Amino acid sequence: MQARFDEIVELMLARYGLRVRKWRTSLSGVAVLRMYRDGREERWIESPYPTSPLRLAIFLHEVGHHAIGLGIYKPRCLEEFLAWRFSIEHLEQLGIATEGVVARRFDASMRYAVAKAIRRGIRQLPAQLAPFVPTGLLRQSA
């Protein structure tokens, strides 16, 4: 299985022109697009090295930010949703189970992102994010 994960890493990095700045030991990640004044772009990620379906999901999520267009989708919680969708769709195409720990991580991540957007005063939450609204956080509209 590890050889398969290694192939996926190489393929995704090459396909999207990414480099890994750091392999994290924690189950967190970041996607960065640095644009220079001379027109150069630097695309990189940090994520855990894929050694399990969850670590692969997090890696693919960070790749997904670049694949869908980092910073293009607003609000930020929508970009998070689309990056997770990219990750889960790729896992399913590869025949890797997304139930259990991956599904729980997706749900927890989305609940956190939506709650954060609500705390920061989001005016209109995209409809596809409604299932992730924590109970009691959305203000009732009259």
NUKOL-183383 format. One record per residue: residue in three letters; x, y, z negated of N, C-alpha, C, O, CB in turn. Coordinates in steps of 0.02 Angstrom, whole numbers, padded with zeros to 5 digits, always signed. Glycine has a CB too. Layout:
BEGIN
ALAXYZXYZXYZXYZXYZ...
This chain:
BEGIN
MET+00041-00060+00000+00000+00000+00000+00043+00063+00000+00026+00113+00032-00047+00000-00060GLN+00100+00061-00036+00143+00120-00040+00170+00139+00029+00176+00198+00045+00200+00107-00088ALA+00187+00090+00070+00212+00104+00137+00159+00141+00178+00174+00186+00217+00232+00039+00174ARG+00097+00122+00168+00041+00156+00202+00035+00229+00179+00026+00274+00219-00026+00118+00190PHE+00040+00239+00113+00038+00307+00086+00096+00349+00114+00087+00407+00132+00041+00306+00008ASP+00155+00319+00118+00214+00355+00145+00202+00376+00217+00220+00432+00237+00277+00310+00140GLU+00172+00333+00257+00157+00349+00327+00107+00407+00332+00114+00451+00374+00129+00288+00363ILE+00057+00406+00288+00007+00459+00288+00040+00526+00271+00024+00577+00302-00049+00443+00237VAL+00084+00526+00223+00120+00587+00204+00158+00615+00264+00150+00674+00280+00168+00574+00145GLU+00198+00573+00296+00237+00596+00353+00192+00622+00409+00206+00674+00439+00281+00539+00379LEU+00139+00586+00424+00093+00605+00477+00060+00673+00463+00059+00716+00506+00040+00552+00486MET+00035+00682+00403+00000+00744+00386+00047+00804+00384+00029+00858+00408-00035+00736+00318LEU+00106+00795+00358+00153+00850+00356+00172+00872+00427+00176+00932+00441+00216+00831+00316ALA+00184+00823+00470+00202+00839+00540+00142+00869+00577+00151+00918+00613+00226+00775+00576ARG+00083+00841+00569+00024+00864+00606+00009+00937+00590-00011+00975+00635-00036+00821+00589TYR+00017+00958+00528-00002+01026+00508+00058+01072+00497+00050+01128+00473-00044+01023+00445GLY+00117+01049+00515+00176+01091+00510+00191+01115+00439+00207+01173+00428+00168+01151+00554LEU+00186+01068+00392+00195+01085+00321+00260+01057+00295+00289+01010+00322+00138+01058+00280ARG+00282+01088+00241+00337+01058+00203+00315+01053+00131+00271+01091+00108+00403+01099+00210VAL+00345+01009+00095+00330+01001+00024+00384+01039-00014+00443+01024-00010+00327+00925+00002ARG+00362+01089-00051+00409+01128-00091+00431+01088-00153+00489+01090-00173+00378+01195-00113LYS+00383+01052-00181+00397+01012-00241+00345+00957-00248+00286+00969-00237+00398+01057-00304TRP+00369+00898-00266+00323+00844-00284+00311+00852-00359+00357+00846-00399+00352+00773-00266ARG+00249+00864-00378+00232+00875-00448+00222+00809-00485+00202+00759-00455+00169+00918-00454THR+00236+00810-00548+00223+00751-00590+00151+00753-00616+00123+00701-00633+00272+00747-00648SER+00122+00813-00620+00053+00820-00643+00005+00808-00585+00025+00807-00527+00041+00890-00674LEU-00058+00800-00601-00109+00788-00551-00140+00855-00529-00200+00865-00533-00164+00741-00577SER-00096+00900-00508-00119+00965-00484-00080+00982-00420-00029+00951-00405-00109+01021-00538GLY-00104+01032-00385-00070+01051-00324-00082+01123-00306-00122+01158-00338-00091+01007-00267VAL-00047+01146-00254-00055+01214-00229-00037+01214-00155+00007+01177-00133-00010+01265-00269ALA-00072+01255-00117-00058+01265-00046-00040+01338-00036-00076+01382-00061-00119+01243-00001VAL+00014+01352-00001+00038+01420+00008+00052+01434+00082+00081+01393+00117+00101+01434-00034LEU+00030+01492+00104+00046+01518+00170+00080+01585+00159+00049+01632+00135-00019+01525+00216ARG+00144+01588+00176+00182+01650+00168+00192+01679+00237+00219+01647+00282+00250+01637+00132MET+00170+01741+00246+00176+01774+00311+00227+01831+00304+00222+01873+00259+00107+01801+00336TYR+00276+01832+00348+00328+01882+00346+00315+01938+00396+00277+01929+00443+00397+01850+00359ARG+00346+01995+00384+00335+02053+00428+00357+02041+00500+00330+02070+00546+00372+02113+00401ASP+00406+01997+00508+00431+01983+00576+00387+01932+00613+00404+01911+00668+00503+01958+00573GLY+00331+01912+00582+00284+01867+00614+00293+01794+00596+00251+01752+00613+00290+01874+00687ARG+00346+01777+00562+00356+01708+00541+00305+01688+00488+00282+01729+00449+00427+01698+00513GLU+00288+01625+00489+00243+01597+00438+00277+01537+00406+00311+01498+00440+00175+01576+00468GLU+00269+01531+00343+00296+01474+00306+00236+01440+00271+00201+01471+00231+00351+01496+00254ARG+00226+01376+00286+00170+01338+00258+00199+01283+00214+00238+01241+00237+00124+01309+00313TRP+00178+01283+00151+00202+01230+00107+00150+01212+00055+00102+01249+00043+00267+01250+00073ILE+00161+01155+00026+00117+01131-00027+00160+01104-00085+00219+01090-00077+00069+01076-00001GLU+00127+01098-00141+00152+01060-00198+00096+01013-00217+00038+01034-00219+00175+01106-00258SER+00112+00951-00230+00061+00903-00251+00098+00843-00281+00158+00837-00274+00015+00881-00191PRO+00060+00799-00314+00092+00736-00337+00107+00692-00276+00069+00693-00227+00046+00699-00388TYR+00161+00655-00278+00176+00609-00222+00124+00554-00223+00111+00524-00276+00248+00580-00227PRO+00093+00539-00166+00041+00488-00164+00066+00418-00180+00102+00387-00141+00008+00487-00096THR+00046+00394-00238+00061+00325-00258-00003+00289-00279-00002+00230-00298+00112+00323-00316SER-00060+00325-00276-00125+00297-00293-00178+00334-00252-00163+00387-00224-00139+00304-00371PRO-00238+00308-00249-00290+00343-00212-00303+00414-00238-00315+00460-00198-00355+00303-00216LEU-00300+00425-00304-00311+00492-00331-00255+00539-00310-00268+00596-00289-00316+00489-00408ARG-00193+00517-00316-00137+00559-00296-00139+00574-00221-00122+00629-00199-00069+00526-00314LEU-00161+00525-00181-00168+00536-00109-00224+00586-00096-00217+00629-00052-00183+00469-00073ALA-00278+00582-00134-00334+00629-00126-00311+00700-00141-00330+00747-00105-00392+00610-00172ILE-00272+00709-00193-00247+00776-00210-00200+00801-00156-00203+00859-00136-00211+00775-00279PHE-00155+00758-00132-00111+00777-00077-00151+00798-00015-00138+00851+00014-00064+00717-00058LEU-00200+00758+00004-00242+00774+00062-00283+00837+00051-00295+00875+00098-00288+00716+00079HIS-00303+00850-00010-00339+00911-00027-00295+00972-00013-00318+01021+00017-00361+00911-00101GLU-00232+00969-00033-00186+01025-00021-00172+01033+00053-00169+01089+00079-00120+01016-00060VAL-00163+00978+00088-00156+00981+00162-00219+01011+00192-00216+01051+00238-00142+00910+00191GLY-00276+00992+00165-00340+01016+00189-00346+01091+00188-00377+01121+00232-00396+00986+00150HIS-00318+01123+00137-00319+01196+00134-00288+01226+00198-00315+01273+00227-00282+01222+00072HIS-00232+01198+00219-00199+01222+00280-00238+01201+00342-00243+01240+00390-00127+01195+00284ALA-00265+01141+00342-00300+01116+00401-00363+01157+00416-00378+01169+00475-00320+01043+00390ILE-00399+01178+00364-00460+01216+00376-00446+01290+00385-00488+01328+00410-00509+01207+00318GLY-00387+01312+00365-00368+01382+00370-00366+01415+00302-00416+01439+00277-00417+01420+00415LEU-00307+01415+00273-00297+01441+00205-00318+01515+00202-00292+01557+00238-00224+01433+00184GLY-00366+01530+00158-00388+01598+00147-00442+01622+00195-00464+01680+00190-00331+01643+00152ILE-00464+01580+00241-00514+01600+00290-00584+01599+00261-00624+01644+00274-00510+01556+00352TYR-00599+01547+00223-00667+01539+00197-00676+01576+00131-00634+01570+00086-00684+01465+00188LYS-00729+01613+00126-00747+01649+00066-00816+01627+00045-00857+01615+00090-00743+01727+00076PRO-00831+01621-00017-00789+01630-00075-00739+01573-00083-00743+01522-00049-00831+01638-00137ARG-00693+01582-00129-00640+01533-00140-00668+01464-00157-00639+01413-00137-00595+01557-00196CYS-00723+01461-00194-00752+01396-00212-00776+01359-00149-00777+01297-00149-00810+01406-00261LEU-00795+01395-00097-00814+01362-00034-00752+01331-00001-00756+01276+00025-00848+01413+00014GLU-00696+01367-00003-00634+01339+00024-00614+01276-00014-00592+01227+00017-00577+01391+00020GLU-00623+01276-00079-00608+01217-00120-00652+01158-00098-00628+01102-00090-00619+01231-00195PHE-00716+01172-00088-00763+01120-00066-00741+01091+00002-00740+01030+00011-00834+01148-00061LEU-00724+01135+00049-00705+01112+00116-00639+01073+00114-00631+01025+00152-00699+01172+00163ALA-00592+01094+00071-00529+01057+00065-00542+00988+00035-00511+00939+00056-00479+01097+00021TRP-00587+00984-00014-00604+00918-00042-00639+00875+00009-00627+00815+00014-00648+00926-00105ARG-00683+00905+00048-00718+00867+00100-00668+00840+00151-00674+00783+00173-00771+00912+00135PHE-00619+00881+00170-00566+00858+00215-00531+00797+00185-00520+00747+00219-00514+00915+00228SER-00513+00801+00122-00478+00747+00087-00520+00683+00086-00496+00630+00104-00461+00768+00016ILE-00582+00689+00066-00625+00630+00059-00640+00599+00127-00640+00538+00133-00690+00649+00024GLU-00651+00640+00178-00663+00613+00245-00603+00575+00270-00610+00522+00300-00681+00670+00294HIS-00543+00600+00257-00482+00565+00279-00473+00500+00240-00453+00449+00269-00421+00610+00271LEU-00487+00501+00176-00482+00439+00136-00530+00386+00163-00512+00328+00170-00497+00453+00061GLU-00591+00407+00179-00640+00360+00206-00619+00333+00274-00627+00273+00287-00709+00393+00212GLN-00591+00376+00317-00567+00354+00383-00510+00303+00375-00503+00258+00415-00543+00414+00424LEU-00471+00311+00322-00415+00266+00310-00437+00202+00273-00396+00157+00262-00361+00301+00269GLY-00501+00199+00255-00526+00140+00220-00507+00138+00146-00505+00084+00116-00501+00078+00253ILE-00493+00196+00118-00473+00199+00047-00534+00221+00007-00567+00271+00024-00413+00248+00036ALA-00550+00184-00045-00610+00197-00085-00609+00267-00116-00557+00290-00141-00616+00145-00140THR-00666+00300-00113-00672+00367-00143-00718+00366-00204-00730+00419-00234-00699+00416-00090GLU-00745+00308-00221-00786+00304-00281-00740+00306-00342-00679+00303-00337-00830+00239-00280GLY-00771+00310-00400-00732+00307-00462-00692+00369-00475-00720+00425-00475-00686+00248-00460VAL-00628+00361-00486-00585+00416-00509-00582+00473-00458-00580+00532-00479-00515+00390-00524VAL-00580+00459-00394-00577+00512-00343-00643+00552-00343-00641+00613-00341-00564+00482-00273ALA-00699+00518-00346-00764+00552-00347-00771+00594-00410-00797+00650-00407-00821+00501-00343ARG-00748+00568-00466-00752+00606-00529-00707+00668-00526-00727+00721-00550-00732+00562-00589ARG-00648+00662-00496-00603+00719-00490-00633+00773-00444-00630+00832-00459-00534+00697-00463PHE-00662+00751-00388-00695+00798-00343-00751+00835-00379-00754+00897-00376-00724+00760-00282ASP-00793+00799-00414-00848+00829-00450-00824+00878-00504-00849+00934-00508-00892+00776-00482ALA-00775+00858-00543-00749+00901-00596-00716+00964-00567-00724+01019-00593-00698+00863-00640SER-00679+00955-00514-00645+01011-00482-00695+01061-00454-00687+01122-00462-00599+00986-00425MET-00748+01036-00424-00799+01080-00395-00839+01115-00450-00856+01173-00443-00845+01041-00349ARG-00855+01079-00503-00891+01111-00558-00850+01167-00589-00876+01220-00606-00909+01059-00612TYR-00785+01155-00595-00740+01207-00622-00738+01267-00575-00744+01324-00598-00669+01178-00632ALA-00730+01256-00509-00725+01310-00461-00790+01351-00458-00787+01413-00454-00708+01283-00391VAL-00846+01318-00460-00911+01353-00457-00922+01392-00522-00944+01450-00520-00969+01304-00445ALA-00907+01362-00579-00915+01396-00643-00871+01459-00646-00891+01511-00671-00899+01349-00703LYS-00811+01453-00620-00764+01510-00618-00792+01566-00574-00790+01624-00593-00695+01488-00591ALA-00819+01548-00517-00849+01598-00472-00909+01633-00506-00917+01693-00499-00871+01565-00406ILE-00948+01595-00542-01006+01623-00576-00983+01670-00632-01010+01724-00640-01052+01567-00604ARG-00933+01648-00671-00907+01691-00724-00879+01756-00697-00884+01808-00729-00851+01654-00762ARG-00851+01753-00637-00823+01813-00606-00875+01855-00568-00858+01906-00538-00768+01793-00558GLY-00937+01833-00571-00992+01874-00544-01009+01864-00471-01029+01911-00437-00976+01943-00554ILE-01001+01803-00445-01018+01791-00375-01091+01812-00363-01135+01797-00403-01008+01716-00358ARG-01102+01846-00308-01169+01871-00293-01212+01819-00259-01272+01813-00274-01165+01933-00249GLN-01183+01781-00214-01221+01729-00179-01178+01667-00171-01126+01668-00140-01246+01755-00109LEU-01201+01614-00201-01166+01550-00198-01187+01512-00136-01247+01505-00124-01179+01508-00262PRO-01140+01489-00095-01159+01450-00036-01202+01389-00056-01190+01358-00107-01096+01426+00003ALA-01252+01375-00015-01301+01323-00031-01269+01255-00045-01292+01219-00089-01350+01316+00026GLN-01216+01236-00008-01187+01170-00018-01152+01163-00087-01133+01108-00106-01136+01156+00037LEU-01145+01219-00123-01113+01216-00189-01164+01212-00246-01144+01204-00304-01069+01276-00199ALA-01227+01217-00230-01280+01215-00282-01276+01153-00327-01289+01159-00387-01348+01218-00249PRO-01260+01093-00300-01257+01035-00344-01203+01039-00399-01204+00999-00446-01245+00973-00303PHE-01157+01087-00393-01102+01091-00441-01111+01147-00493-01067+01159-00533-01038+01102-00405VAL-01169+01179-00492-01182+01233-00540-01193+01202-00609-01240+01163-00618-01243+01276-00519PRO-01151+01220-00657-01161+01194-00725-01227+01220-00754-01245+01278-00743-01102+01215-00771THR-01262+01179-00789-01327+01196-00818-01322+01260-00859-01279+01268-00902-01353+01139-00861GLY-01368+01307-00844-01373+01368-00884-01326+01424-00863-01327+01476-00895-01361+01352-00953LEU-01284+01414-00812-01237+01467-00794-01264+01517-00743-01243+01575-00744-01175+01436-00767LEU-01309+01496-00700-01335+01543-00650-01389+01586-00681-01434+01561-00715-01362+01505-00588ARG-01384+01650-00669-01435+01695-00694-01500+01685-00655-01499+01674-00594-01411+01769-00688GLN-01555+01688-00689-01620+01681-00657-01636+01745-00619-01629+01800-00646-01675+01666-00709SER-01657+01739-00556-01677+01798-00518-01752+01809-00525-01791+01761-00523-01657+01792-00443ALA-01771+01871-00535-01842+01887-00546-01881+01892-00482-01941+01905-00484-01848+01952-00584
